[in-house]
Amino acid sequence: MVRRYERAKYACAEGHAVHTAKMPPSFIDKGKYDASVYAHLAVAKYGDQQPLNRLEGIYKRNGFALPKSTMSDMLHKTHEVVAAPIVKQMREELRNESILHADETPTTVLLEDQKGSKQAYIWCYGFGRKWVYDFTMTRGRDGPRCFLGDWQGALVTDGYSGYDEVVRVNDIKRGGCWSHARRKVKEALETGATEAVPLMRAIGRLFWIERAVKRRADHRKLNDASRDALRDEVRTRRSKIVLEHILELTHTLREQPSTLPKSALGKALTYLVNQWAPLTLLVDKPAMEIHNNDAERALRHVVIGRKNWLFFGSERGGKMGASLFSLIATCKALDVNPEAYLEDVIVRINTEASIEKLTPWAWAAANATQPS
């Protein structure tokens, strides 16, 4: 769609001055494309997971020439001017949370100064419906350390040791993921370790209790504080007993001569023992989920995308992807139209004095209160 603006020009009858009506706010002065085009490109690439060469073909088929190189430049501009400052603000606000979930997934990045590619990583950190992504060239401990800074709280992760350093330095409470534990026990069952059936049932009981609490909270329409109070009461009274039973079963199975340390069952039991302190933190933290599924679900956005676009073209491209993923994935979590959001903030970014108003959750709250 081409938008045509007609601006009236007014001249003083005595020739003193000439005034022309101002143009609407623009992302780039005298730019060829409207803010809606930049928003559409960002969502098409990082929301609908369409590679640029595929988008170029789609546009060409519809009679619109937009080269891949031009689209790349437009996305970089959107990242540098809009996404980067907003994501920085999102990160600062996220670090005000007392509980965070974190996970990471590999991705491929092309090396700029040499041939070939390298495995890099996309990390996600968040709580509830707030998610921020980060990109690093390695899976080392510097990723979580740089992102979290001096943050202190409870960090829910899987058993990956890359988080150990920031947990130790910041005195962070480490929360575990019972979905990972259950998955490992299930893998043992699939290899024929039937002696793990009671353990699997006990872990299932733990999840059943959590679902029952959620149903009761939803039925009563409890707010977060009341829901956490209910969780605290039930976990102390019931989940704690189940946890003690799980630990007893774990030690019993480990002591059996038939349980080999390198077997699937042996590895599952070792995971439970090594992660027992993080896995039982939920008793002291009623606001904490018993799993890290939300972080895994947030990363699925990236996992699905890399099947289409395969790799990032450079480290700079990885950082751009992480920032735009942060905006678009959070919009989806908030049930906000990411194109509408991006189009609005692209127009407002140069005139809005308060960047706090441009985060997806602030934008969603402001638009939810506006009359229709």
Secondary structure, DSSP 8 states (H G I E B T S, - for coil): --------EEE-TTSS-EEE------SSTT-SS-HHHHHHHHHHHHTS---HHHHHHHHHHTT----HHHHHHHHHHHIIIIIHHHHHHHHHHHTT-SEEEEEEEEEEEE-SSSSSEEEEEEEEEEETTEEEEEEESS-STHHHHHHHTT--SEEE--S-GGGHHHHHHHT-EEE--HHHHHHHHHHHHHTT-GGGHHHHHHHHHHHHHHHHHHHHHHHHT--HHHHHHHHHHHIIIIIHHHHHHHHHHHHHHHHSTT--TTSHHHHHHHHHHHTHHHHTGGGT-TTS-SS-HHHHHHHHHHHHHHHHH-SBSSHHHHHHHHHHHHHHHHHHHTT--HHHHHHHHHHHTTT-S-GGGGSHHHHHHHHHHS--
